[in-house]
Amino acid sequence: MSDQNEPVKPSKGDTPSAAASAKPARLGSLRRDPKGWLILVLGLGAPLAFLIAAAGGGFGLWGWQAGLAAIPWIILVAVLTLILAIIFIVLNRRKGRKTRWPLLGLGMVATLGFLVFWIPYVVAIATLPAIHDITTDLADPPQFTALTLRDDNWDNIPGADDSDMRGMNPRQRWATVHQDAIPTFGRSASTSRSRW
């Protein structure tokens, strides 16, 4: 019998099963991590759901309002995912268990990245007035040519209950809201247009 046909003998201290099972044990531990998988699926699912909602609205698969209405729910899922991940970590520490980080960590990073993406938008929503018709000439704003104004266009102008705007008609309140939001509106139209 030649040396080629002899089985390879393990070195001292190694058993054949220990060397062969090291890699599958690591994969097996990932399979046995339902909390990590939950956080990973939710953490990657929130940004994916946002992309689907935006793309579907953009390509006309559903109305843009439906895609926009999904955003608060998607952000809520992301926030709850982050809270759930923190709860899992705290519970593991209290029970003296080691936290399995590969899936949980990746899910948390995806969730945090998605939530950080929304910070500038949330700040803008919280600090800017909800105006949709912006002009640089508050004294004589341009008239819509392709859109007919609804009769109730001036009904919901903010400031009706504001003591600083008491006695103003809706158009005056509209101009005040614009001037307060963007101070450059106080300039004349020709001055603001010359900047562009």
N, C-alpha and C positions, 0 to 999 in steps of 0.2 A: 504494500500500500504506500502511495506517495504522500508527501506532505500536503499536496494540493487538496486531497480529499478529507483531511482531518478537520474537524470543527475548530473554529477559532475559540480559544479559551479566554474567558474574561480575566481581567487583571484582578489582583487581590483587592478585596473590599467591594468590588462591583459584582452585582448579580446581573445576569442577562435581562431579567425582567425590569430591574430598576433603570437600566440605561434605555431600554426600549419604551418604557412607559412615562418617561419624564416629559416628553412633548405632548402626548395625548392627555396627560393629567392636566396640563395647563389649558388645553382646549376644553377638556371636560369641566374645568372650573368655570369657564366662560359660559358653558351650556347650563350650568347649575346656578346661574346668577339671574333669577327672574326680576329682581329689583333693578339691576343694572340694565337689563334689556328693556324694561318698562321706561326708564329714564332716557335711554338712547332712542327708543322709538318715538316717544313724545318730544324729546329735544330736537330730533331731526325732522319730526313730523310737522311741527309748528312752522318753521321756515318753508318747508315744502308746500304746506297748505296755503301759505301766503302767496307763494309763487303761482300756484294753481289758481287761486282766487283772482289774482291780478291778471294772469295770462288769459283766463277764461273770459273775464270782463273785457280785456283788450281785443280779443279775437271774436267777440260777439257771441260766445257760447251761452252767456247769460248777461243780464244787464249790469252796467257798471255799479249800480246801486247795490246789487247783490254781492259783488266782489268787495265793495267798500264796507258793507254791513258785516261781512265775515271777519274783518280785521280785529275788532275788539274781542271777539270770541277766540281768535287765534292767539292774540296777546295774552288773554286770560289763561289759556292752556299752557303757554310758555311760563307764565308766572307761577302757576300751580305746579308745573313740572319742577321748577327750581325749588319751590318750597318743599315738595315731596322728596327731592334728592337730599336736601338739608336734613329733613326728618329722618331719612334712612341712615345718614351718616351719624346723627346724634344717637339714634337707637342702637346702632352697632357699637358705638363707643361706650354707651351705658351698660350694654351687655358684655362688654369686653371682647367683642368680635373685631376681627380685622376687616376694614372696608375693602371691598373688591373694586379697584379704581378703573380698570380699563373701560368698561362699558359705562359705568356711572360717570366717570370723569369726562368721557367724550360727549355724553348726553348733556352734562352740565355746561361744557364749553360751547356746544352748539346753541343751547338755550340762552346763555349769557350773551353770546355774539348777536343773536337775534334781538334780544331785548335792548342791547346797547345801540343797535341800529335804529331803534325807535325813539331814543332819547331826544334828538333834535326836533322831531315831529311833535312829540308830547309837549316840549317846551314852547314851541310855536303855537300850538293849539291853546295852551294855557295862558299865553301872554298877549296874543294878538286878537283883535275883535273878529267876530264872524262876519266879515264883509266879503262880498263876491264881485261887486262892481266898483272897480278902482279907477279913478281919473286923476289927472294932474291939474285940472282946471275946475276947482270947486265952485266958482262963481257961475260958470257956464259949461256944465259937463256935456260931453258929446251925447247925442241922442242915438238910441239903437235904431239901426236901419233894417236889420234882418230879423229882429225880435220885437214883438209887440209887448209892451209892458202890461202886466196884469193890473186890474183895478186895485188890488190889495197890496201893490208893490211897496207902498209907504207905511203899511199897517204895523209891521214888525221891526221898525227901526229901534235899536236899543236906546235907553236913556229917558223914556217917558216918566219913569219914577225917580230919576236922578234929580237931586235938588239943584245941581249946577245947570241942568238943562230945562228946568221948569219954565214954562212959558214959550219954549221953542216949538216951532212946527216940525213935522217929521223931516222935511228937507234940511232944516237948520241942524237938527240932531245928527242927520246923516253926515253933513259936512264936518261937524264937531268930532264925531267918531273917527272920521278919516284923518283929520288934522292931529288928533291925539295919537292915533296909531302910527302914522308916518309923518313926522314933522316937515318933511320937504313938500308936503301938499300945500303948505301955506304960501309957497312961492308962486309966482305967476306961471302960466302954462308955457310961455316962451322961454323962461329961465330954465324950467325943468326939462323942456324938450332940447334945449341947446346942449345939455350935458351928453345927450345920446348922439 
